[in-house]
Amino acid sequence: MNEDSNVGFSIGKLFSQTFMPHKEDEVESYFSVGSLETTPDIHKVQTGCPTPWAFLRILLGTLVAYLLMYFSWTKFHNIHDIPGLIFTGCIFVPLGLVMFFFEMNITKNISIYQILKLLIIGGALSLLYTEVFCLLDKITQLNLASGASGAAFIEEPAKFLVLFFFINKKRYPYILNGLLLGAAVGAGFAIYESAGYALRVALTQDNGTVAMVHTILLRGVLSVFGHIIWTAIAGGALWMVKGLGEFRASMLLYLRFLAPFFCAIGLHYAWNSNWQVKLVTPVDKYIILGVIGWALIVFLLRKGLQQVEEAKQLAVSYVPNSYKNEESDVVSPTQIPEAPANVYPNAARPAPAAFRPATPVATPAPVATPTPAPTPAQAPEFTPNLPPLPNYIDNNDPLNLAEQKRKSKEREENREPPDHSGQSWRRYYGK
């Protein structure tokens, strides 16, 4: 199938609903998806280009919270405002970006609970893996993490490893699921890392609070090009090679996985390197790397939308067209009529009311029962004329078992007692 014919993906259509008004009730029901009861069937999934809009409200809401904390800090200089300032400043862009991937997941099979769990716990677990990998790097003296650029070879596999908790869950088989789960892990890692950088700057530099605010804003704005999309690329590539089947370790050697995964590592490596590109702004290098990363994201999004469209068409193709709902292509069990009784002549059940005749049917004339043929006369019983048994055979014991039992008892009584001296026992038991 042509890839362009199934998704109609375009940037203009993608953000067509972003600035449209939506009521509070619509927002609440919009996020009530992902459980076993609220996950839509594949027949009901609205394919085509998604139109996300809630992510902007999440981003602006957390940004307002950060501005309130910043105003409180600059106005009252209360030391208790600093944790809130760091938290809201580090979370507003990553959380909004995760919500964007949540809306791009048109299958609606991952709940907000699972996303927050992966963001909070998965982000912390990826940091722990990073520390373990750094320790192993020092022990083995591979020096992979030497310098800022070498962190890419440690942090990307650490974040990627968290995704294996979800790789074989049958509820999340699609590429769009891998993108969302990877974005959640990357967002958690980015939030914790940015908070650590902000706290270190606040404690170590002279004008610490000013430098802290600058670090929060810079890392917050640039996080849209960083850890979140890098881990999303790795997750989408992993789910792409896995397909709708079970994961096998050999899939990690497929070029379709290795190419995007090492591109993510390469983007991270170049991000931390001393390589500089200054065309218009000091952050031109990060913008260029971000554009490359988002190009890979768009590629994986198109692949994911195509996969869902094909899965939906495959599921619908098993149902006859005459029983499909014209509006949603969903087949209701009540739409399929029950087969008439004459299809199953041996079935002991009446025909459904829809197939019963409206008017009585004339009863056919009775058929004359044929007279059975006369039974032949019974033949006389045959009695064989056998000669009498010999005199030495008892009629009640034709096998002569009693005589054999008597002789056996007599032999036991006449048997010599055993003599264990010398070799006489051989003669006794030899009998």
N, C-alpha and C positions, 0 to 999 in steps of 0.2 A: 504494500500500500504506500502511496505517496505520503511522505512525511508532512508536506505542507497542507495536504487536504484534510488532515485529521484534527489539527489543533488551531489553525488560523491565528498563530501567535504573532502579536504585534504590540509594540510599546504603547501606542496610542490607545488601543483597546484595553491593555493591561491596567492602566491607571484611569480608565474612564469613570469609575465609581469612587475614586479616592476622595474627591472633594464634594461628593454629593451628601446631602443631609440624611441622617439615619436616626431613628428613635432609640430610646434606651431599651425598650422591650426587644427591639430587633437585635441590638448588640448583645443582650443577655442570651437570647436564643441562638445567636450566631455561634457562640462559643460552647453551647451545650451539645457537643458531638464527641465521638470517639469511644463511647462505651459500647458494650454489647447490644444495648437497646437502642442507642442513637446512631450507630454506624449505618449509613444507608447501604442497601444492597447495590451490587455493581450495576444492576439494571437502572437504578435511579440516579446514578452519578451524572452530574451535569458536566459533560465533556466540552472541549473547546478551550478558548483562552480564558483563564481565570480573571476576575476583576477584584483584586484585594482592596480593601478600604479601611479595615479596623486597625491595621498596623500603624497608620498615621495617628490615630487617636491615642493608642498606647504610647507612641513616641512623644507626642505633645504633652500627654498627661504626666509622664515621668520627667519631661523637661520642665514643666511648670513646678513640679515638686523640687527639682534642683534649683531653680531660680528663687523659690521661696526660702530654701535653706541658705542660699548665697546671700540673699537680702538680710536674713536674720543674722548671719555671721558678720557681714560688713557693718550692720547697724549696731549690734550689741556686743560683738566680739566675745561671745560665750563659747568656751572651749568645748561644751557639750554639742555644739552644732557641727563640729568637724567630722565625726563619724557619719552623720546624716548627709553632710555635704559630699563626702567621698562616695558613699553608697549610691545616692541618687545620681551623681555625676557619672559614675562608672556604669550604671545600669541602663540609662535611658536609650542609648543607641542600640546596644546588644539586644535588649528586650523587644524593642520595636522591630528589629530585623528578624528575630525569631518568629514574631507574629506574622511577618510577611511570608516566611516559609510555611507557617501554619496555614495561611490562607491559600497558598499555592498548592497545598496538598488537597486536591479536589476529591479524593476518596473519603476524606473526613473520618478516618479510622484511628486517629491518634488523639487522645484527650489532652486537655490542658494540664491535668494532673500528671500524666506521663511526661509531658514536656518540662514542667517545673521540676519534677523529680530528676530528670536527666540533666537539667541545667544546674541544679544545686548540687546533687550528689555526684553526677557524672563529671561536672567541672572540678569538684574537689578530688575525685578519684584520678582524673587526668593529671592534676598537679602532683599527687602522690606518685603516680607512675613516672612522672618526670624526674622527681627526686631519686627514685630507685634507679632509673636508667643513668642518671648522672653519677650515682655512686658506682654502678657497674662499669661505667666508662672510666672512672678513675682507677678502679681495681684492675681492669684489663689493660689500662694504659693505651686505649685506642685513640683517645683525644678527639673524639667526635664533637664534643661540646666545647672545645677550646674556642674562645672568642664568641662574639654575639651571633655571628652567622652560623656557627656550628649548632646553635640551639635548635635550628630547624630539624636536624637529624634526630633530636631527642624528643622535642615537644610534639611534632606531628605524629610519630608512631604512638606516643603516649595517649594522645586524644583518640587516635584511631582504634586503639585497643579497647576503649570503653564501648565502642559500637558492637563488639562481639556479644554483649549481653542481649542484644536484640536481633542478631543476624538470622536466627532460625525460628523466630516467633512467626507463626503462620498468619497472625493478624496483620503483620506489616510486610507484605511481599513486594511492594512497588518501589520504583526508583524515587518517586516523590517522598516516600517514607524515609528512605536513606538520606535524602537531602535535608529533611526536617530534623531527623535525629542527629545528624552530624552538625547542623547549625546550632542545635541546643547544647551539645557538648562544647563546641567552640565558643559559644556565648558565655557559658559558665566559666571556662578557662580565661577568657578575655576579661570578664568582670573581676575575678580574683586577682589576676595579674595586674590590671590597671589600678586596683585598690592598693596593692602592695607597692607599686611605683609611687603612687600619690603619697602614701604614708611615709615612705623612705625620703622623698623630697622634702616633705614637711618637717621631718625630724633632723635632717642632715644639712640643709642649706640655711644660709643666714636669713634671707627673707622667705622663710619656708612656706607660709600660707599663700603668698602670691605665686610662688613657683608651683605649689600644689594645685591651685586653681588652673594655672596654665597647663599643667600636665594632664589634669582631668579633662579639660576641654579638647586638647590636642589628641589624646588617645581616644576620647569618646567619639570625636568626629571621624578619625581615621579607622576606627574599629569596623566600619562598614566595608573596608577593603582588606581586613586582616583575618584573625583567627576564625571568625564565624564562617566566612566563605571558604577558607582553606579546608576546614574539617567537613563542611558541606560537600565540597568536591570529592573528598575521600569517601564519604558515606554514599554519595550518589554513584560513584564509580563501583563501589563494592556491591551495591544492590543491583547495578546494571549487569554485572557479570553473573550474579547469582540468579537473576531472573525470578520466575515464580516457583522454582524448585528449591531443593535443599542446598545449603552451602557446603562446599568441599574445599579443603586446604589448597588443592591444586589450582583453584580459581585465582589465587593470589599471584600466580605466574602468568595469567592472561595479559596480553598487551592492552586490551581494553580497560583493564584496571591499572596496570603499571603506569601507563602514559598519564592519565589524570592525577594519579597519586603522586608521582614524582614531579609533576607540574606544580602541585600544591607545595611540596617541599622546596622546589626551586623558587617559587614566589616568596616563601618565607625566608629562604636563604638570601635572596637579593634584597628583601626588605631590611634585614639586619646588617647587610654589608655596608662597606664604606663607599660603595658606588653611588655617585650623585648625578642627578640630572636637574638642572635649573634652567627652565625655559621662561616661565612666567612667575612662578611662586617657588618658595623653598621646599614645597612638598610635591613637586612635579613627579619625582620618582615614585612616590606612593600612589599617586593618581594613575600613572601608567601601569604599575603593577596591579592596581585595583581593577582597571579596565580589562586587563588580561584575565584576571580571576573571574570577573563577572561574565566575560564571554564564555568561559567554561561552564559557569552556572546556567547561563541561558541554553547552552547546548544540552546539558543534562535535564533541564526543565522540559525542553522539547521532547527529548527521549522519554521522559516520564509521562508526559501527557499522551504521547503516542502509545505507550504501553497500556495505559488505562483505557484508551479508546479501543485498542485491539482486544483487550480482555472483555470489555463490554459487548463488542460485536460478536465475539466468540460465544459468550453466554446467551445472547439473544438468539443466535442462529440455531439453537437447539429447540426453539419453540416455534410451532407453525404460525405463519403470518396471519392467518384468519383469527387467531386467538389473542393478538397483541392489542393493547390499549393504544388508540390513535394518538393520545397526548403524550404518554410517557414511555411507550414500548414495553410496559411492564405487564406481565401476564398474571392475572388473578385466577386462583383456582376455581372461582365461581363462574368464570367466563368459559371454561372448557366444558362442553356438555358431556353428560354421562352416556356411555355407549348403550344402544338398545339391547334388549335381552336376547334378540335373535342372533346377535353376534356370538353369544356364548350359549349354544343350544342346551348344554348340559348343566348350566348354572341353575341352582335352586333358589332363584330370587325373581320377584316380579319386575317388569320393565318400569323405568321411571315414568312419571306422569306425563312428561313431555312427549313420550313415544307411545303412549297408550292411544288406541283409536277413539275418536270422539263419538262415533255411532256404533251400536252393536253390530257385530259381524255375524252373518248367517252361519248357523252350525251345519257342517257338511252332513250329507246323508250317511247313516250308519252302514258300515260294510259288513256283509254276511260273514260270519265266522265259519271257516271250513271245518267239515266233520273230520275228526282225527281218524287215522287209519286203524284198522282192527289190530289188536295185539296178538302176536302169534302164540300158539300153545306153548306152555312151559315144558322144557325138556326134562325127562326123568333124571333124578339125582344119580350121579355115577359113583359107585362104590367099588374100589379096586379089590380084586381077589388076590391077596398076598399070601404066601406060604407062612406057616407058623414059625416062630423063633426057635432056635435050637434049645435043647433041654438045659444046657449049662448057662443060659442067659435068662435072667429074671425079667419078666415083662415090666415090672415096676422099676427095674434098674438096668436099662439096656446097655449102659456103659460099664457095668460091673464095678462101680466105684466102691461098693462095700467090700468086695473081695480084695481089691487093691489096698484098701485101708487095713484090712485084717492082716495081709501078708507083710505090710510095712511095720505094723506093730509087733508082729512075730520076730522080724529081723532085729528090731531094737532090743527085744528081750533076750535074744540069743547072742547079742554082741558081747565080745569079751571085754572085761573092764580094762581101762587103760593102765599100762605099765610104763612109768616114766623113767625106768632105769634103762640105760643104754639107748638104743635106737628103736625100742619096741613101740614108742609112740607114733613112729612113722607108719608101722604096719597097721596100728589101730585107726589112725585118721586117714590112712591110705585106702581103707575099705570104704 
